[in-house]
Amino acid sequence: ERNERLPRNVFLGDQPVHYYWTYFRIPSTVAAQTNGDVQTALKLNATATAFLFLASIYLAAWAALPTWPFATALGVALTFLAPSAEGLAAIADLIRRGHSLAELRDLNIDAVAAWAFKSIRIDNLPRAMWYNPQHSFSCALGLIAVPVALWGGVTTSSQAILLVGCALAASVAFNPLLGAAFCGVYGITIVARWMTERGTFADVLRHGLSIIPIGLALLWATFNEVGDGAGSALVFGLWGAARNATLLNLALQLGPILIPIAIALWPKREYALTALWPATGGIVLGLVLMHLVALTVNPAWVPFRGGQIFLVLAPALVTQGLLRVWKFRPSWAIAVAAVV
């Protein structure tokens, strides 16, 4: 709000804010330059970020399935609105205990499974837009790399590679963890395309051009102490809440969309899965972060971000799963979508 170059910690005034504050620089600057209300600037910025976030998720899914735009929209909608079975579990629990369904209004549905099993919590995408637009913006920027990787492939032009590098660098600047994950998705996709299609090793190495802006972004984040100290608090392995009811918790928090995802990934010779590499790599990275990486000072933070990575890249697989069933028996596809 004060538009300081290095924001100060309001609780420890002699220290800078060790948090991902890059996103808030934009509304702060707008408010300062226009003499406007910072709250209005924050709301406008959050609204624009939400639209960009949703559009980027759709674009990344549609890039994998360009001939199915309406089916892709359905896959995105299901991932946004129906990724969890926690609401159904809450309804069943209230009925079992003879309580009124009106009590649902007082429940944080997105945390029902985590509360019940003392396990990790996975935020849905609407909450990501409402409560942490800084992380949503990082995801939106990182997702820009997916269409380029899919459509350009190994032989993508140097200019496009540098452009992708700039988008990934911006994602890193807004959130180094999320940005690094999308860098991984981009790298996985390029290597997969190289192994399955034409292209030389020199073409693969040329994608190293993207590292230049990404490296500069990391230097910027280091210089500005964004997230400083987080590295020493990192722990790896099945630790803390991730150990509790791991599979049951995952089934409740992501269960409905896991059905079409499993159908999409079921190996079948006539289906080429090359276009689904970004989505597949993304959900694997998301699951690894959710369950095998944590911060001792804030154990819930990394699972939140891992869940975001999973959900923003899942729509392509959700769509492919529904399309597989549709081609086999349309009525079953409608049933699967209805269940989700």
N, C-alpha and C positions, 0 to 999 in steps of 0.2 A: 504493500500500500504506500510506503514511503518512497518507493522507487530508488532504493539504495543499490549501489553496484553489487555489494555483498550484503544480502539481508541479514539482520541481526536476530539472534534468538531472543524472543520476548521474555523467556524465563531465565536465560543466562546472557545478559546483555553484553558481556565482554567477548562472546563467541559468535561466529557466523552460524547461519542455519545450515545444518548438515542434512539437507533433504532435497528432494527433486523439485526445486523451485523454478526451473527454467520456464515452465508453462505460465507461471504467474507474472513473469516479466512483461508479457504482452499486454494484459489488461491494466497492469500498473502503469506502463508507459502511456497507454491510451488515455487513462484517467488523468495522468499528470500533464500531458500535452494539451488536452482539451479542457482542463479544469472541470472535468465531469466527476460524477459519483463513481467511486471505485466498485461499489456493489453492482451498479448497472453494467459497468464494463466487464465484471466477472460473469454476470448472467449472459450477456451477449456472446462472450467468448465461449462459455460452456455450451450455449445453444449451437453455435457454429461448429464447435468440436464434435457435438453429438451427431450432427448431420454428416460431417466428414467421416466420423468413425463408422457409421452405418454404411455409407457409400463405399468406403474402402473395403469393408467386409464383403459386401456384395461383389465388388469388382474382383477381389481375389478369388471368390468362388466361381464367378462367371468366366474368369480367365481359364479355369480348368474345364468348364463345360459350356463353351460359347454358343452351342446350338440349342441350349435349353434355358433361355433367360427366365421364363416364368417358373419353371421347376426350380431354378436356382433361387428365385425370390422366395419360393415356398420353403426351401431348405434354410435360407437365412432367417425367415420368420419363425420357423420351428426352433431354431437354435437360440433366437432371441427370447422367444416367449414361452417355450416349453422344454427347457433342457433338464428340468428337475422333477422328481416324483415326491418332493418333500411336502407339497401342498396336499397331495392325495394321502400321504402318510399322516399328516396332521388332522385331516378330516376323519380318517379311520380311527385315529386315537381319541378324538373328541366324542365320536359316536360310541366307541367302546366304553368310555367312561361316563356316558350319559350326559355329556355337556352340550350346550348349545353351539351351533356352528357360528354364531355371532362372535364367539371368542377368537375366531380366526383374525378378526380385525386387530387384536392385541398381540398377535404373534409375528415375530420376524421369521417368515416362512423360509427365507434363504439360509437360516441357521438351525433349523429343526434337527437335522441329522447330526450336525456338529455338537449340538447341545446334548442330544440323546446318547451319543457314543463317545463324547469327549474327543472327537477326531478333528481333522482339518476341515476348514470351511472353504467352499468354492463360491465366489460371488457370481451372480448372473450378469449379463451384459447391460441390461437397463440400469442396474445399480452402479455399474462402471461409468455410465454416462452421468448419473445424478451426483455421485459422491466423490469420484476421483477422476475428473476429466484430464488431469495431467498425465495419467497413465493411459487413458483412452487415446489421447493425442499421440503418445509414443507408439501405440499399436497402429493407429491410422497411418502414420508415416512409415512404419516398418512394412506394412502390407503393400505399399507401393512397389516393393521389390518383386512381389509374386507374379504379376502379369508380365513384367519384363523377363523374368527367368523362364516363364512358360512359353511366351511367344517368341522371344529372341533366342533362348537356349544358349548353347555353348558359343555359337558364332555371333552373339550380340555385338553390336558396334561398340567401339571404345567410348563414344560420346554417351551412349545409353548406360554403359557400365558406370561411368563417372556420375551420371544422374542418379542411378540407383545408390551409388556410394553416398551421395549427398543426402538422399532420403533416409538411408540407414544411419548416417551420421547425426541427422537431426533427431531420429528416434533415440539414439544413444544419448544425445545431449539432454533429452527430456526424461529419460529413464535408462541408465546404463544396462540394467539387467534385461529389460524388455528389448532394448535395441540389440544387445548381444544375441538374444534368442532369435530375433529375425535375421540377423547376420548368419546364424547357423542354418536357418531354414533356407536362405538364399544359397548358401554353400552346398547344402545337401541336394537341392534341386539341380544346380549346375553339374555336380558330379554325377548324379543319376542320369541326367540328359546325356552327358558325355559317354557313359557306359552303355547306353541303349541306342544312341543315334550317332550320326556322323559328327566328326569334330576331332581336331588334333589336341595334343597335350598343350601345345602353345596357345591354343584358343582358351583352354581352361586357365592357364597362367595369366592370360590377359585380364581375367576377371579380378586379378589382384589390384587393378587400378582402383577398385572400389575401396580398398583398404586406406588409401591416402586420406580422403575426407573423414573416414571413420576414425583413423588415428588422431586426426586433428580434434575431433569431437571428444575423444577420450582425454586428450591433453587439456582441453577446455574444462571438462568436468573435474579433472584432477586439480587444476589451477584454482577453480572456484569452489573447491571442497564440497562438491555436490555428492551427497551420500558418504562423506568422509567418515571412516571408522567402521563402515559396514563389513569390510573385508575381514576384520579380526573377529567379527561376531558370527561369521558363516560356519555352519556345521554340515557335514555330508553323511548320508546314510539314512536308513529308516529310523527316524529319531522323533521323540516326543509324541505329539498327537497323531502323527502319521501312522504310528503302530496300532492305534485303536480302531478295531473294526474296519480295516482298510478297504476291503472289497465291498462290504455291505454299505459303508458310507459312500463309496464311489458310485455304487448302484443307485442309491437314493438321490444323490446330488446330480448325477449325469445320466442316470439309467435310461430315460426315454430316448435320448438321441444316440445312446450306445447301440440301440437295435439297428437303425439304418446304417450306422458306421460299420458295425460288424458285417452286415450284408454287403456293403461296398468293398470291404477288404477281403471278403471270402474269395480265395483264388479260383479263377475260372479262365480257361485258355482264351476265349474269344474277347475278353475284356483287357484292354491295355491300361495299366495303372500309372503310366508315366506322368500324365497330367495331374495325378493326385499326390505326387511326391511332396509338394509344399504342405498340403493338408496333413498327410501322413507324418511327415517329419515334425510338423507343428504340434500334433496331438501327443506324439511320443515325447518331445521336449517338455510339453506342458505337464505330462504325467510324471516325468522324472523330477522336474522342479517341485511339483506339488508334494511328492513323497520322499525325495532323497536330498533335498536342500532346504535349509532353514536358517533363520537368524535367531540366535539365542536371546537377543534383546527384544525381539518382536516375532515370536514363532508363527504368527498368522500371516505375516506379510508376504513371504515367498509363495506359499500356497495360493494366496489371492492372485498374485501375478501369473503363476503357472496356470491357474484356471482361466485367466484371460487369454493367454496364448492358445490354450486348448480350444476355447470357445470361438475365438475370432477366425481360426483356421478350419474348424470342424464343418461349416456349411457345405463345402464342396463334397465331403464324404457323405453327409446326410442326404444331399441331393442325389448323389450317385447310387446310394442304397435304395432310395425310393424309385429311381429310374430302373434299376435292375428288377425290382419286384413288378413295376408297371409293365415292363416288356414281357415278363412271364405271365402275370395275371393282374390286370388293372384294378380289379375289385380288391385284391389283397393290398396293393399299394395304397389305396384309399384307406383301408383298414389300418395299415401301419401308421400312416400320417395322422389318422384320428386318434390312435392310441397314444402317439407321441404328444 
